[in-house]
Amino acid sequence: MSISLRIKNSLKNNYILAKLLYRYKLDKSSIGPRPIVIYQMGKVGSTSIRDAVEFLGSFSSVFHVHTLSDRGIQAMEKRYWGNTPVVLRRSLLPETTHVFISHSLKSQFSKNTDVRWKIITLVRDPIARNVSEFFYSVDTEKSDPHIPDFYERYRSGDIKTPELIDRFLERFSEESEEYAVPLDWFDEEFRGVTGVDVYSTKFPESAGFQIVRAASSDILILKLERLADCYRQAFHEFLDSQNMRLVSANTASQKQYHAAYTSFMKEVNLPFQYVSRIYTSKYVRHFYSDQEIEKFMKKWHKA
């Protein structure tokens, strides 16, 4: 076995070693004068943004994370490793790369006070985001998959689409933490790390993006549903770039769960009260117009 392969195997099988390596790499390397952090809740289309920014090649560092707060990192660790003692954890790389980067990058925010950070974040229809999260985590190496042995059971016909819809409503019930992730993320995660309250200024719904100039960072907020229309102007204004190329990545059509997801979307009809509560939230009302909200309502609740 080659040395490089042994190292990869060691990293995959050892949480502590992987964490130390990522911290060493980030401490050792210079953040540089133009770091970009793609910092958003999961399942909002950020992979395409990361790939496009990295393709430009004109920035000192590009990081992609879902959390930088102590609470958020702890929640992410519990999601992947549950209550498994640290010394017994496998790293679960490469799926958990963003977790190890979050650990290391968090300290850089306080250390590099002379750096002006460029932060890109995204918003998405919260039910669409939660459905994507549901299928992404339906049967994975995480400590608590939504449906253990899902793929085998779906192929054998043991699980039908109505049961999937029921399981979604159970897992993302109004009382669950996962239900509220998109609704609370900017208040509970983003504001504490960046010091920016995105709700303090009106979001230009028709433009599809907003640039916020904060004390130590510049922040670009993108609406996923308008991304194809607005990304060229947004990145021209934010990064002074006219060469941005956006290619869809990490989409449902590329996933193992594509057939089940397609069937789910054809049959789904969520309770009116469930849908109404989400679309009257502060998050939705801030980023989306009445017309957009009405369209979302009709998509998820078919009267």
Backbone torsions as a table, in degrees:
resi	resn	phi	psi	omega
1	MET	NA	133.0	-178.6
2	SER	-69.3	160.9	-179.6
3	ILE	-64.2	-41.3	-179.0
4	SER	-63.1	-38.4	179.0
5	LEU	-68.7	-37.9	177.1
6	ARG	-62.8	-39.7	179.4
7	ILE	-64.7	-44.1	179.3
8	LYS	-61.0	-42.5	179.4
9	ASN	-65.6	-38.5	179.0
10	SER	-63.9	-42.0	179.6
11	LEU	-65.3	-41.0	-178.2
12	LYS	-66.8	-30.7	-174.5
13	ASN	-98.5	0.6	-174.3
14	ASN	-138.4	108.7	-179.6
15	TYR	-62.6	-46.1	-175.9
16	ILE	-62.8	-44.1	-179.5
17	LEU	-63.1	-43.3	179.5
18	ALA	-63.4	-42.2	-179.4
19	LYS	-64.1	-42.6	178.9
20	LEU	-64.9	-40.3	-178.6
21	LEU	-64.5	-45.4	-179.2
22	TYR	-65.9	-37.4	177.8
23	ARG	-66.5	-41.0	178.8
24	TYR	-63.0	-45.1	-177.5
25	LYS	-62.5	-41.2	-177.7
26	LEU	-74.5	-37.3	177.5
27	ASP	-69.2	-35.4	-176.3
28	LYS	-73.2	-39.9	-177.1
29	SER	-85.1	154.0	178.3
30	SER	-83.4	134.5	175.8
31	ILE	-64.3	-33.4	178.6
32	GLY	82.4	174.5	-174.7
33	PRO	-80.0	-15.2	-174.3
34	ARG	-131.9	62.0	179.0
35	PRO	-78.6	142.3	175.9
36	ILE	-118.4	133.0	176.4
37	VAL	-119.9	117.2	172.8
38	ILE	-89.9	105.7	-165.7
39	TYR	-128.5	103.9	-175.0
40	GLN	-155.9	164.8	173.1
41	MET	-63.5	157.6	-179.1
42	GLY	-69.1	156.1	173.5
43	LYS	64.4	45.5	174.6
44	VAL	-124.7	18.3	174.8
45	GLY	85.7	22.9	-174.0
46	SER	-76.7	-19.7	-178.4
47	THR	-61.5	-39.9	177.9
48	SER	-61.7	-39.7	179.3
49	ILE	-65.9	-45.5	179.5
50	ARG	-59.0	-47.2	-178.9
51	ASP	-62.0	-40.2	-178.8
52	ALA	-67.9	-41.5	179.7
53	VAL	-67.3	-42.5	178.4
54	GLU	-63.3	-34.3	179.7
55	PHE	-64.2	-32.8	178.8
56	LEU	-60.5	-38.6	175.2
57	GLY	67.0	18.4	-175.6
58	SER	-111.2	16.9	-178.5
59	PHE	-124.0	146.2	-172.4
60	SER	-65.7	-36.6	-179.4
61	SER	-150.8	143.2	175.1
62	VAL	-128.6	119.8	-179.4
63	PHE	-117.3	149.8	-178.5
64	HIS	-133.9	111.5	-176.3
65	VAL	-139.8	159.1	176.3
66	HIS	-105.2	-18.2	-178.9
67	THR	-152.2	148.1	174.0
68	LEU	-136.0	3.0	178.8
69	SER	-90.6	155.4	177.0
70	ASP	-57.6	-46.9	-178.6
71	ARG	-63.0	-41.7	-178.8
72	GLY	-66.8	-41.0	179.2
73	ILE	-66.0	-41.1	177.4
74	GLN	-61.9	-40.9	179.0
75	ALA	-66.0	-39.4	179.3
76	MET	-66.3	-40.2	178.3
77	GLU	-63.5	-41.6	179.7
78	LYS	-65.6	-34.2	-179.7
79	ARG	-63.6	-39.7	-177.6
80	TYR	-87.8	-38.2	-171.6
81	TRP	-116.1	-4.8	179.2
82	GLY	58.3	-133.7	180.0
83	ASN	-101.9	17.4	178.3
84	THR	-62.4	127.8	178.0
85	PRO	-56.6	145.2	-176.3
86	VAL	-52.8	-42.3	-175.4
87	VAL	-67.9	-15.6	-178.7
88	LEU	-104.7	-0.4	-175.7
89	ARG	-78.8	140.0	164.9
90	ARG	-85.1	153.4	-176.5
91	SER	-73.6	-26.7	-178.0
92	LEU	61.7	24.4	175.2
93	LEU	-67.8	149.4	6.2
94	PRO	-89.8	-3.0	-174.9
95	GLU	-59.6	-30.0	-174.7
96	THR	-99.1	13.4	-178.9
97	THR	-51.5	-44.1	-177.1
98	HIS	-62.2	-28.8	179.3
99	VAL	-68.3	-45.2	-179.8
100	PHE	-67.9	-35.4	176.2
101	ILE	-66.7	-39.0	178.0
102	SER	-59.3	-44.8	177.8
103	HIS	-54.4	-48.6	-173.6
104	SER	-76.7	-39.3	-175.8
105	LEU	-71.0	-29.8	-179.2
106	LYS	-54.1	-43.9	-179.2
107	SER	-69.8	-27.8	-179.1
108	GLN	-67.5	-29.2	179.6
109	PHE	-63.2	-36.8	-179.8
110	SER	-85.5	-30.9	-178.8
111	LYS	-72.6	-45.7	-172.3
112	ASN	-94.6	70.8	-177.6
113	THR	-73.7	-16.3	179.7
114	ASP	-90.2	-2.5	-179.7
115	VAL	-91.3	136.6	173.4
116	ARG	-98.9	110.9	-174.7
117	TRP	-81.0	141.4	171.3
118	LYS	-104.0	116.4	-175.7
119	ILE	-115.4	129.4	176.9
120	ILE	-114.6	128.0	178.1
121	THR	-134.9	161.4	-175.6
122	LEU	-133.4	155.9	172.6
123	VAL	-123.6	155.1	-178.1
124	ARG	-151.3	152.5	171.4
125	ASP	-44.7	118.6	-172.2
126	PRO	-64.0	-32.6	177.5
127	ILE	-70.9	-42.6	177.0
128	ALA	-59.5	-39.7	178.4
129	ARG	-64.7	-43.4	-179.1
130	ASN	-68.4	-36.0	176.2
131	VAL	-64.2	-42.3	177.1
132	SER	-61.6	-41.7	178.3
133	GLU	-64.6	-39.7	179.1
134	PHE	-59.0	-48.1	-178.4
135	PHE	-73.4	-35.0	178.0
136	TYR	-60.5	-36.5	-176.1
137	SER	-104.1	15.9	-172.8
138	VAL	-63.2	-36.0	-179.6
139	ASP	-158.9	88.2	-175.3
140	THR	-130.9	-172.2	177.6
141	GLU	-80.0	0.0	179.2
142	LYS	-62.8	163.0	-173.7
143	SER	-68.3	-22.9	-175.2
144	ASP	-140.1	73.7	179.4
145	PRO	-62.7	148.9	-177.7
146	HIS	-62.2	-42.7	178.7
147	ILE	-137.8	98.6	179.4
148	PRO	-57.2	141.0	178.8
149	ASP	58.9	32.4	-174.8
150	PHE	-58.3	-50.3	-172.3
151	TYR	-61.8	-42.9	178.3
152	GLU	-64.5	-42.1	-178.2
153	ARG	-70.8	-34.5	179.4
154	TYR	-69.9	-43.4	179.5
155	ARG	-63.5	-34.4	-178.0
156	SER	-82.4	-6.1	-179.6
157	GLY	84.7	8.5	-179.5
158	ASP	-71.2	-25.0	178.1
159	ILE	-120.9	126.0	177.9
160	LYS	-104.9	165.0	-177.1
161	THR	-58.0	-43.4	177.8
162	PRO	-57.0	-34.9	177.9
163	GLU	-68.9	-35.6	176.6
164	LEU	-61.7	-43.6	179.9
165	ILE	-63.9	-42.9	177.0
166	ASP	-61.9	-40.6	-179.6
167	ARG	-66.7	-36.8	175.9
168	PHE	-61.9	-47.9	-179.2
169	LEU	-64.8	-29.9	176.8
170	GLU	-72.8	-46.1	-176.8
171	ARG	-71.7	-35.5	-179.7
172	PHE	-110.3	44.0	176.6
173	SER	-67.1	162.9	-177.8
174	GLU	-64.3	-17.2	179.8
175	GLU	-92.8	-8.3	-174.6
176	SER	-84.7	154.8	175.9
177	GLU	-67.6	-36.7	-176.2
178	GLU	-66.3	-34.0	177.4
179	TYR	-55.7	-41.7	-171.2
180	ALA	-89.2	-3.9	-175.7
181	VAL	-51.8	-55.0	-178.3
182	PRO	-67.4	-28.3	-177.8
183	LEU	-74.2	-30.9	-173.5
184	ASP	-107.8	-6.9	-168.4
185	TRP	-59.0	-43.1	-177.4
186	PHE	-69.6	-31.4	177.9
187	ASP	-80.0	-43.8	-171.5
188	GLU	-90.2	-23.0	-178.0
189	GLU	-114.2	-59.6	-168.8
190	PHE	-67.9	-46.0	-175.7
191	ARG	-64.0	-39.2	-179.2
192	GLY	-66.2	-30.5	-178.4
193	VAL	-85.8	-43.6	-174.2
194	THR	-95.4	-18.9	-175.4
195	GLY	77.3	11.3	-175.9
196	VAL	-110.7	128.0	174.3
197	ASP	-97.1	103.8	-175.6
198	VAL	-65.7	-19.4	-178.0
199	TYR	-84.0	-3.1	-176.0
200	SER	-79.2	-16.8	176.9
201	THR	-128.3	145.2	-176.8
202	LYS	-64.6	135.3	176.7
203	PHE	-86.6	129.0	179.4
204	PRO	-74.1	91.3	-172.1
205	GLU	-55.9	-40.9	-175.6
206	SER	-73.0	-29.5	-179.2
207	ALA	-73.3	-34.6	179.4
208	GLY	86.1	-0.9	177.5
209	PHE	-154.6	163.4	178.9
210	GLN	-148.6	140.4	176.1
211	ILE	-112.1	126.0	-179.6
212	VAL	-115.6	126.4	177.5
213	ARG	-98.4	110.6	-178.8
214	ALA	-105.3	-178.3	-175.1
215	ALA	-60.8	-44.8	-176.0
216	SER	-123.1	10.2	-177.4
217	SER	-154.0	157.2	168.8
218	ASP	-110.4	133.7	-173.0
219	ILE	-123.6	129.4	174.9
220	LEU	-109.1	121.4	177.2
221	ILE	-106.5	123.0	-177.5
222	LEU	-115.7	140.5	174.3
223	LYS	-95.7	118.8	-174.5
224	LEU	-57.3	-40.4	-176.8
225	GLU	-65.8	-17.9	179.5
226	ARG	-111.0	7.5	-171.0
227	LEU	-58.5	-45.4	-177.6
228	ALA	-61.1	-30.8	-178.0
229	ASP	-84.5	-30.9	-168.2
230	CYS	-112.2	-9.3	-168.8
231	TYR	-64.7	-34.7	-179.2
232	ARG	-63.1	-48.3	178.6
233	GLN	-65.9	-41.2	-178.2
234	ALA	-60.3	-48.2	-177.2
235	PHE	-77.0	-24.0	172.7
236	HIS	-65.3	-44.0	-179.5
237	GLU	-74.2	-35.3	-173.4
238	PHE	-85.3	-41.5	-175.4
239	LEU	-115.3	2.7	-176.4
240	ASP	54.9	42.4	-177.4
241	SER	-118.8	133.2	176.6
242	GLN	-111.9	7.0	-175.3
243	ASN	-112.0	21.1	-177.4
244	MET	-69.0	129.6	176.0
245	ARG	-123.0	123.8	-177.2
246	LEU	-110.4	123.2	179.1
247	VAL	-123.8	132.0	-179.8
248	SER	-60.0	135.0	179.9
249	ALA	-142.6	152.5	175.1
250	ASN	59.8	36.6	-178.5
251	THR	-88.2	162.2	-177.7
252	ALA	-60.7	-33.0	-177.9
253	SER	-64.9	-18.1	-179.7
254	GLN	-95.3	0.3	-171.7
255	LYS	-99.5	159.7	178.4
256	GLN	-63.2	-27.8	-176.6
257	TYR	-89.4	12.1	-172.7
258	HIS	-54.1	-47.6	-177.4
259	ALA	-62.7	-44.4	179.8
260	ALA	-66.1	-39.0	179.3
261	TYR	-63.8	-44.4	-179.9
262	THR	-61.7	-43.6	178.3
263	SER	-64.2	-41.4	178.0
264	PHE	-58.1	-47.9	-176.7
265	MET	-66.4	-30.2	178.8
266	LYS	-72.4	-36.1	-172.1
267	GLU	-100.5	-14.0	-171.6
268	VAL	-64.1	137.0	174.7
269	ASN	-152.2	93.8	-172.4
270	LEU	-82.7	152.6	-179.6
271	PRO	-57.6	143.2	-177.4
272	PHE	-59.2	-43.5	-178.1
273	GLN	-61.1	-40.6	179.5
274	TYR	-61.9	-49.1	-178.1
275	VAL	-67.4	-43.2	-176.9
276	SER	-62.4	-40.2	-178.5
277	ARG	-63.2	-40.4	179.7
278	ILE	-66.4	-43.6	-173.2
279	TYR	-84.3	3.3	169.0
280	THR	-106.5	8.0	-179.2
281	SER	-72.3	159.5	178.3
282	LYS	-58.9	-42.0	-178.8
283	TYR	-58.3	-52.2	-177.0
284	VAL	-66.9	-44.8	-177.9
285	ARG	-64.3	-27.0	-179.8
286	HIS	-77.0	-42.6	-171.8
287	PHE	-95.5	-15.5	-173.3
288	TYR	-125.4	146.2	178.8
289	SER	-78.8	167.1	177.7
290	ASP	-59.7	-37.5	-179.6
291	GLN	-66.7	-40.9	178.5
292	GLU	-65.9	-41.0	179.9
293	ILE	-64.5	-41.8	178.2
294	GLU	-61.0	-39.6	178.4
295	LYS	-64.5	-42.0	177.2
296	PHE	-61.5	-44.5	-178.7
297	MET	-57.5	-45.5	-178.3
298	LYS	-68.7	-28.9	179.7
299	LYS	-68.7	-39.8	-172.1
300	TRP	-101.0	-20.4	176.0
301	HIS	-126.1	110.0	-177.9
302	LYS	-99.5	102.5	-175.5
303	ALA	-63.3	NA	NA
